[in-house]
Amino acid sequence: MSNLKVHHIGYLVKKMENAIRSFEALGYELTQRTIYDEYRLVNICFLQKDGYRIELVSPVSDTSVVSGLMKKYKNSPYHICYETEHFETDYQELLTNGFLSIDSPTPAPALEGRKVVFLMSPSLGMIELLQKIPG
């Protein structure tokens, strides 16, 4: 799986606009306005600085997939997203190597509808696998 490339760091936030302003004060530039993900019940936007991409994720409901994490961790980074050209192969290899799938691969509205899946590792925590656009 050496072809995995870090795409972004997922950062959990309670108040999206406040978080955007704080990251902008640190020199980040908003690269994608807030998009609602109805499958996960979250608002998502992306910021970038010095080649680093941050995904802000904010739950919009107590039934959001991240609402439990928000209660436990508050505002904090919570996953690294890896992009791959070989989504299905790498997904299966991660499962074989002890990662547990938290959900099923589904399209991500904030990422051009590309397939994503979240996995947990007892030694690393949560990661996200993202299907790379061919070309």
Salt bridges, closest charged atoms under 4 A:
ASP37 OD2 - ARG40 NH1 2.66
GLU55 OE1 - HIS8 NE2 2.92
GLU55 OE1 - HIS79 NE2 3.31
GLU83 OE2 - ARG114 NH1 2.59
GLU85 OE2 - LYS132 NZ 3.62
GLU88 OE2 - LYS115 NZ 2.91
GLU112 OE1 - ARG114 NE 3.08
GLU128 OE1 - HIS8 NE2 3.15
GLU128 OE1 - HIS79 NE2 2.90
